[in-house]
Amino acid sequence: MILESNDRHEEEQPDETYPIIAPIRSGKTPLPWRQLLLVFGLRAVKPLMFELIFPFVNQMILEIGVVDDPEGVGFYSGLLESIFACMSFICIIPCSNLSDRFGRKPVILATTTGLAISTALFGFSKSFWFMVLTRCIGGGSGGNVASLKTMLAELTDKSNEAVAQTGFAIAYRLGQGIGQPIGGLLSHPERHASLFDSPFWRKHPFALPGLTSATVALVLVVYGYCLLDETHPSKKRKSTQRLSYGAIESRNGSSRRNVQDALPSKVKSPTWSSVIKSTPGLYLLMLNRALLYLAVESMFALYPLFSFTPITSGGLGASEADIGITLAFRALLMLLFMFSSAYLLNRWGSLSVYRTAMALWPATFGLLPVLNYLARREDAGKDGLAFVIVHAVVVSMWALSGLAFPAAAVMVNNIAPSAESINIIISMSELVNAFVEAVSPAFVNSMFAFSIKHNIAGGNLTYFIMVSLTTFGFVQSFWLTDWSPTWRNALRVDDETDGEC
């Protein structure tokens, strides 16, 4: 190092009235855990409310007199499930636009309140049309998922998003995991506990699950109102905007302020068309996410039907209890895999993890007819070692493929060209997801029934089509690139923000 004279050194020092930009910190940014835990809790609400009715909705339809024949229940219960997904699809863009105009926080809290109220009212339904109305309100309120994902992206940066996205995915699965037990265990409470043996609960035997889940959701809304900070770039409080790369300090470092304070308080939101034009590779990413969700939702719909179908008709002839145990095991296994996803994303990168998960889908679908073949064998059948091993492999691959979710979420965040455009990118992604979620079950189940009834390709047409589509999805993932926008690399959000109540 060359030492200059003291006079020269003093001459080159910047005057205190002329600030300099502090260097960007290296390493990982500390996560704002209080904010993230609230976002995770709010994220769990929608899958909890969606899954809650599954254990009792068929019995409820019978008891309120919608149909008299149990064989006619399936159409009505399927309609209630599809309505929820369709309304979520319809309301994603309005919720996204409202969050750009009024902020993420008010939209998220208002829609979560709508989910709570609609689910509580569902349990008091005495007609099918009231059931439809409450599910429409709940599904529409579920359009807030894009705002939640945008808030998560605005709370994190490139250095710490893997951990945050893992927690976000786990929260979704936990909501799914506790929804059905709550619905099944708390319906008809008068049969299980003397505390509920009263005229009210006998008149409304399905009210307790909805009231319980609604209470949980409303508690989260209260906590969110008190503690959750706004993250919209032009609406969050200046006092909570601490971006280290934007810190401006004097020579002695005694004064520091955010560079964004010098920016206009209102940032003009980009349009959908401008974001699409300025985002190379966006269509390819959306296509691949559609193929991912087609595989996911098709498997969720197909596996229970395949397992329930008699062995002679191409299924496994499993009981409802056996199917439930298998699905519970898969959910637990996927949660365990999810805990490793942050490490894998940091070690391998989101694109490598995503491709690996996509590679599992063709084999997962392709082994289903193998299971039926092994179950048909007279020497061993479903008790044979070969069947047990192949079944375990199918369930394990199905669970491991869940690593695609946090990886895909990171890729969606990173393709956004600017902080102002990320809400549009995420909303577009959720539109794709919601549309596929709404049509996949009907598509794959109808194809399965048609294939079995007409013995097309030996009853295996469904598997040929799904293996082909998922193979294309895996191959098409190699057309994607690992985006790394500079605005996400630079962002540093302090985790020492304080909420107010």
C-alpha positions in Angstrom: 0.0 0.0 0.0 1.4 3.5 -0.9 1.2 6.0 2.0 0.4 9.5 1.0 1.2 12.6 3.1 -1.2 13.7 5.7 -2.1 16.9 3.8 -2.8 14.9 0.7 -5.0 12.4 2.7 -7.0 15.2 4.1 -7.4 16.8 0.7 -8.9 13.7 -0.8 -11.4 13.1 2.0 -15.0 13.8 0.9 -16.8 16.6 2.6 -19.4 15.6 5.1 -22.0 17.3 3.1 -21.4 15.0 0.1 -22.6 11.5 1.0 -21.1 8.3 -0.4 -22.7 5.0 -1.0 -21.8 2.3 1.5 -20.6 -1.0 0.1 -22.9 -3.9 -0.3 -22.7 -6.4 2.6 -21.5 -9.9 1.6 -22.9 -13.1 2.9 -26.5 -14.0 3.7 -29.0 -11.4 4.9 -30.6 -12.2 8.2 -34.2 -13.3 7.7 -37.0 -11.2 9.2 -38.4 -14.2 11.1 -41.3 -12.5 12.8 -42.6 -11.3 9.5 -42.0 -14.7 7.8 -43.7 -16.7 10.5 -46.8 -14.6 10.1 -46.7 -15.0 6.3 -46.2 -18.8 6.7 -49.2 -18.9 9.1 -51.4 -17.0 6.7 -50.2 -19.2 3.8 -51.5 -22.3 5.6 -55.0 -20.9 5.9 -56.2 -21.6 2.3 -55.2 -25.3 2.0 -56.6 -25.8 5.5 -59.9 -24.4 4.4 -59.9 -26.2 1.1 -59.1 -29.6 2.6 -61.3 -29.2 5.7 -64.6 -30.3 4.1 -63.3 -33.5 2.3 -63.9 -35.9 5.1 -67.5 -34.9 5.8 -68.8 -33.2 2.6 -70.3 -36.4 1.2 -72.1 -37.3 4.4 -73.2 -33.7 4.7 -74.8 -33.7 1.2 -76.7 -36.8 2.2 -77.9 -35.5 5.5 -79.2 -32.1 4.3 -81.2 -33.9 1.6 -79.4 -32.8 -1.6 -79.5 -36.5 -2.8 -81.0 -39.7 -1.4 -78.7 -42.1 -3.1 -75.0 -42.3 -2.0 -73.9 -43.1 -5.5 -75.1 -39.6 -6.6 -73.0 -37.7 -4.1 -69.8 -37.6 -6.1 -71.1 -35.1 -8.7 -72.1 -32.6 -6.0 -69.0 -33.0 -3.9 -66.8 -32.7 -7.0 -68.7 -29.5 -8.0 -68.0 -27.9 -4.6 -64.3 -28.7 -4.9 -64.0 -27.4 -8.5 -65.9 -24.2 -7.6 -63.4 -23.3 -5.0 -60.5 -23.7 -7.4 -62.3 -21.9 -10.2 -63.1 -18.9 -8.0 -59.5 -18.7 -6.9 -58.5 -18.6 -10.6 -60.9 -15.8 -11.3 -59.9 -13.7 -8.4 -56.1 -13.8 -8.7 -55.8 -10.8 -11.0 -58.3 -8.6 -9.0 -56.5 -9.4 -5.7 -53.2 -8.7 -7.4 -54.3 -5.4 -8.7 -55.8 -4.4 -5.3 -52.5 -5.3 -3.6 -50.6 -3.0 -6.0 -53.1 -0.2 -5.3 -53.7 -0.5 -1.6 -50.8 -2.6 -0.4 -50.1 -6.3 0.3 -51.1 -6.2 4.0 -54.8 -5.0 3.7 -55.6 -7.4 0.8 -54.0 -10.4 2.6 -55.8 -9.7 5.9 -59.2 -8.9 4.2 -59.1 -12.1 2.1 -58.0 -14.2 5.0 -61.0 -12.9 6.9 -63.2 -13.8 4.0 -61.9 -17.4 4.0 -62.6 -17.6 7.8 -66.2 -16.3 7.5 -67.1 -18.5 4.5 -65.7 -21.7 6.0 -67.5 -21.0 9.3 -70.8 -20.5 7.4 -70.3 -23.6 5.3 -70.9 -25.8 8.3 -74.3 -24.2 8.9 -75.5 -24.9 5.3 -79.0 -26.5 5.0 -79.1 -26.3 1.2 -76.8 -27.1 -1.7 -76.9 -23.6 -3.0 -75.8 -22.1 0.3 -72.9 -24.5 0.2 -72.0 -23.3 -3.3 -72.2 -19.7 -2.2 -69.9 -20.1 0.8 -67.4 -22.0 -1.3 -67.5 -19.3 -4.0 -66.7 -16.7 -1.3 -63.9 -18.9 0.1 -62.4 -19.6 -3.3 -62.5 -16.0 -4.3 -60.7 -15.1 -1.1 -58.1 -17.7 -1.9 -57.0 -15.5 -4.7 -54.7 -13.8 -2.2 -51.9 -16.4 -2.8 -50.2 -14.1 -5.3 -50.1 -11.3 -2.8 -48.6 -13.6 -0.2 -45.9 -14.8 -2.5 -45.1 -11.3 -3.5 -44.8 -10.3 0.1 -42.5 -13.2 0.7 -40.3 -12.1 -2.3 -40.2 -8.6 -1.0 -39.1 -9.8 2.5 -36.2 -11.8 1.1 -33.3 -11.5 -1.4 -31.2 -13.8 -3.5 -29.0 -14.8 -0.5 -31.8 -16.1 1.8 -34.8 -16.9 -0.3 -34.1 -20.7 -0.3 -34.9 -21.0 3.4 -37.9 -18.7 3.1 -39.4 -20.6 0.1 -38.8 -23.9 2.0 -40.8 -22.6 5.0 -43.5 -21.3 2.7 -43.9 -24.7 1.0 -43.9 -26.5 4.4 -46.6 -24.1 5.7 -48.8 -25.1 2.7 -48.3 -28.8 3.4 -49.1 -28.3 7.1 -52.3 -26.6 6.2 -53.2 -29.5 4.0 -52.1 -32.0 6.6 -54.2 -30.6 9.5 -57.3 -29.7 7.4 -58.7 -33.1 6.9 -58.1 -34.4 10.5 -59.9 -31.3 11.8 -62.8 -31.9 9.4 -63.0 -35.6 10.2 -62.6 -35.6 13.9 -64.7 -32.5 14.8 -67.8 -33.3 12.6 -70.7 -34.8 14.5 -69.1 -33.8 17.9 -72.3 -34.8 19.8 -71.4 -38.4 19.1 -68.0 -38.2 20.7 -68.2 -35.9 23.7 -71.0 -35.1 26.1 -70.0 -31.5 26.1 -71.4 -31.2 22.6 -74.5 -33.3 23.3 -77.0 -30.4 22.9 -79.7 -29.4 20.4 -77.5 -26.8 18.8 -74.7 -29.3 17.8 -77.3 -32.0 16.8 -78.9 -29.4 14.5 -75.5 -28.3 13.1 -73.3 -31.4 13.2 -70.8 -30.0 10.7 -70.4 -26.5 12.2 -67.5 -27.2 14.7 -64.8 -27.9 12.1 -65.5 -24.6 10.3 -65.8 -22.6 13.5 -62.5 -24.1 14.8 -60.5 -23.4 11.6 -62.1 -19.9 11.3 -61.0 -19.1 14.8 -57.4 -20.0 13.9 -57.6 -17.9 10.8 -59.0 -14.8 12.6 -56.3 -15.1 15.3 -53.7 -14.9 12.5 -55.5 -11.9 11.1 -55.3 -10.1 14.4 -51.6 -10.9 14.8 -51.1 -9.8 11.2 -52.8 -6.5 11.8 -50.7 -5.8 14.8 -47.3 -7.1 13.7 -47.2 -7.6 9.9 -45.4 -4.8 8.0 -46.3 -3.6 4.6 -43.8 -4.6 1.9 -45.1 -2.8 -1.2 -42.2 -0.6 -2.3 -44.1 2.6 -2.5 -46.4 2.0 0.6 -44.2 0.6 3.3 -43.2 2.9 6.2 -40.0 4.7 5.6 -38.8 3.8 9.0 -38.8 0.1 8.1 -37.0 0.4 4.8 -33.5 -0.5 5.5 -31.5 -1.6 2.5 -27.8 -1.9 3.2 -26.8 -1.3 -0.4 -28.7 2.0 -0.3 -27.2 3.2 3.0 -25.7 6.7 2.7 -23.3 7.8 5.4 -20.9 10.6 6.2 -17.2 10.3 6.6 -17.4 9.2 10.2 -20.4 6.9 9.6 -22.6 8.7 12.2 -25.5 9.4 9.9 -27.2 6.8 7.8 -30.4 7.0 5.7 -32.0 4.9 3.0 -31.3 5.8 -0.5 -34.9 5.0 -1.3 -35.9 8.0 0.7 -34.6 10.1 -2.1 -36.9 8.3 -4.6 -40.5 9.4 -5.3 -42.9 8.0 -2.7 -45.1 6.6 -5.4 -43.7 4.2 -7.9 -45.7 3.7 -11.1 -46.7 0.1 -11.4 -45.8 -1.5 -14.8 -48.5 -3.0 -17.0 -48.9 -6.7 -17.7 -47.9 -6.2 -21.4 -44.8 -4.3 -20.5 -43.6 -6.9 -18.0 -44.2 -9.7 -20.5 -42.3 -7.9 -23.2 -39.4 -7.2 -20.9 -39.1 -10.7 -19.4 -37.3 -13.1 -21.8 -38.1 -16.8 -21.1 -41.3 -16.0 -19.2 -43.5 -18.1 -21.5 -41.2 -21.1 -21.3 -41.2 -20.9 -17.5 -45.0 -20.6 -17.3 -45.4 -23.6 -19.7 -43.2 -25.7 -17.5 -45.0 -24.7 -14.4 -48.2 -25.7 -16.1 -46.8 -29.2 -16.8 -45.5 -29.5 -13.2 -49.0 -28.7 -11.8 -50.7 -30.9 -14.3 -48.5 -33.8 -13.0 -49.1 -32.8 -9.3 -52.9 -32.3 -9.5 -53.4 -35.3 -11.8 -51.6 -37.6 -9.4 -53.6 -36.2 -6.4 -56.8 -37.1 -8.3 -55.7 -40.3 -10.0 -54.0 -42.2 -7.2 -57.1 -42.5 -4.9 -59.2 -43.5 -7.8 -56.6 -46.0 -9.1 -56.2 -47.4 -5.6 -60.0 -47.7 -5.0 -60.7 -49.4 -8.4 -60.9 -53.2 -8.2 -57.8 -55.1 -9.2 -59.6 -56.8 -12.1 -60.5 -53.3 -13.5 -57.0 -52.0 -13.4 -56.6 -50.7 -9.9 -55.4 -51.9 -6.5 -58.7 -52.7 -4.8 -57.6 -50.8 -1.6 -59.9 -49.8 1.2 -60.5 -46.1 2.1 -58.4 -46.7 5.3 -55.5 -48.1 3.3 -55.7 -45.2 0.8 -55.7 -42.7 3.7 -52.7 -44.3 5.4 -50.7 -44.2 2.2 -51.5 -40.5 1.5 -50.7 -39.6 5.1 -47.3 -41.5 4.8 -46.6 -39.6 1.5 -47.4 -36.3 3.1 -45.1 -37.0 6.1 -42.3 -38.2 3.8 -42.6 -35.0 1.7 -42.4 -32.8 4.7 -39.2 -34.5 5.7 -37.8 -34.0 2.2 -38.9 -30.3 2.4 -36.6 -29.7 5.4 -33.6 -30.5 3.2 -34.7 -28.3 0.3 -33.1 -25.1 1.5 -29.7 -26.9 1.7 -30.2 -28.4 -1.8 -31.3 -25.1 -3.3 -28.2 -23.4 -1.9 -25.9 -26.2 -2.9 -27.2 -27.1 -6.3 -29.2 -24.1 -7.4 -32.9 -23.9 -8.0 -32.8 -25.1 -11.7 -30.9 -28.3 -10.9 -33.2 -29.2 -8.1 -36.2 -28.4 -10.3 -35.0 -30.6 -13.1 -34.2 -33.5 -10.7 -37.7 -33.3 -9.3 -39.3 -33.2 -12.8 -37.3 -36.3 -13.8 -39.2 -38.3 -11.2 -42.7 -37.8 -12.7 -42.5 -40.1 -15.8 -41.4 -43.0 -13.6 -44.0 -42.3 -10.9 -46.9 -42.5 -13.5 -45.2 -45.3 -15.4 -45.0 -47.6 -12.4 -48.8 -47.4 -11.6 -49.7 -50.1 -14.2 -46.8 -52.2 -12.9 -48.4 -52.1 -9.5 -51.7 -53.4 -10.9 -49.7 -56.2 -12.7 -48.1 -57.2 -9.5 -51.4 -57.1 -7.6 -52.9 -59.5 -10.2 -50.3 -62.2 -9.6 -51.8 -65.2 -8.0 -48.6 -66.4 -6.3 -48.2 -63.2 -4.1 -50.4 -60.3 -5.1 -50.4 -57.2 -2.9 -48.7 -59.2 -0.1 -45.7 -60.0 -2.2 -42.3 -58.4 -1.6 -42.1 -57.1 -5.2 -45.4 -55.2 -4.8 -44.4 -53.7 -1.5 -41.1 -52.5 -2.9 -42.5 -51.0 -6.0 -45.3 -49.3 -4.1 -42.8 -47.8 -1.7 -40.7 -46.5 -4.6 -43.8 -44.9 -6.2 -44.8 -43.2 -3.0 -41.2 -42.1 -2.3 -40.7 -40.6 -5.8 -44.1 -38.9 -5.5 -43.0 -37.3 -2.2 -39.5 -36.4 -3.4 -41.0 -34.6 -6.5 -42.4 -32.0 -4.1 -38.9 -30.4 -4.1 -40.0 -28.8 -7.3 -42.3 -26.4 -5.5 -39.7 -24.3 -3.6 -37.3 -24.5 -6.6 -40.0 -23.2 -8.9 -41.0 -20.4 -6.6 -37.3 -19.2 -6.5 -37.2 -19.3 -10.3 -40.4 -17.3 -10.6 -39.0 -14.6 -8.2 -35.7 -14.4 -10.1 -37.2 -14.0 -13.5 -38.8 -10.7 -12.5 -36.9 -7.9 -14.2 -37.6 -5.4 -11.3 -39.1 -5.1 -7.9 -42.2 -3.4 -9.3 -42.9 -6.2 -11.7 -42.6 -9.2 -9.3 -46.3 -9.0 -8.3 -47.4 -9.3 -11.9 -45.0 -12.3 -12.5 -46.2 -14.1 -9.5 -49.8 -13.4 -10.3 -49.3 -14.8 -13.8 -47.7 -17.9 -12.3 -50.7 -18.4 -9.9 -53.1 -18.0 -12.8 -51.4 -20.9 -14.5 -51.4 -22.9 -11.3 -55.1 -22.3 -10.5 -56.3 -23.0 -14.0 -54.5 -26.4 -14.1 -55.7 -27.1 -10.6 -59.3 -26.6 -11.7 -59.2 -28.8 -14.9 -56.7 -31.5 -14.1 -58.8 -33.7 -11.8 -61.7 -33.9 -14.2 -59.3 -34.4 -17.1 -57.3 -37.3 -15.7 -60.2 -39.1 -13.9 -62.4 -38.9 -17.0 -59.6 -40.3 -19.1 -59.0 -43.1 -16.6 -62.7 -44.1 -16.6 -62.9 -43.9 -20.4 -59.7 -46.0 -20.8 -60.8 -48.7 -18.5 -64.4 -48.9 -19.8 -63.3 -49.2 -23.5 -60.1 -51.1 -22.7 -58.0 -48.6 -24.7 -54.4 -49.6 -24.7 -55.3 -52.4 -22.3 -56.8 -49.8 -20.0 -53.5 -48.0 -19.8 -54.2 -44.9 -22.0 -54.0 -42.6 -19.0 -50.5 -43.7 -18.0 -49.2 -43.4 -21.6 -50.5 -39.8 -21.9 -49.2 -38.8 -18.4 -45.8 -40.3 -19.0 -45.6 -38.5 -22.4 -46.6 -35.2 -20.9 -44.3 -35.4 -17.9 -41.4 -36.5 -20.1 -41.9 -33.5 -22.2 -42.0 -31.4 -19.1 -38.6 -32.8 -18.0 -37.1 -32.2 -21.4 -38.5 -28.7 -21.7 -37.0 -27.8 -18.3 -33.6 -27.8 -20.1 -34.8 -24.8 -22.2 -35.0 -22.8 -18.9 -32.1 -20.8 -17.6 -31.0 -19.9 -14.1 -32.0 -16.2 -13.9 -30.1 -14.0 -11.5 -31.4 -10.4 -11.6 -29.1 -7.8 -10.1 -32.0 -6.1 -8.2 -32.5 -9.3 -6.1 -28.8 -9.7 -5.5 -28.6 -6.2 -4.1 -31.6 -6.2 -1.9 -31.0 -6.4 1.8 -33.9 -6.3 4.2 -33.3 -5.8 7.9 -35.1 -8.2 10.2 -35.3 -5.7 13.1 -38.5 -4.0 12.0 -41.2 -3.3 14.5 -45.0 -3.6 13.9 -47.6 -1.4 15.6 -51.0 -2.3 16.9 
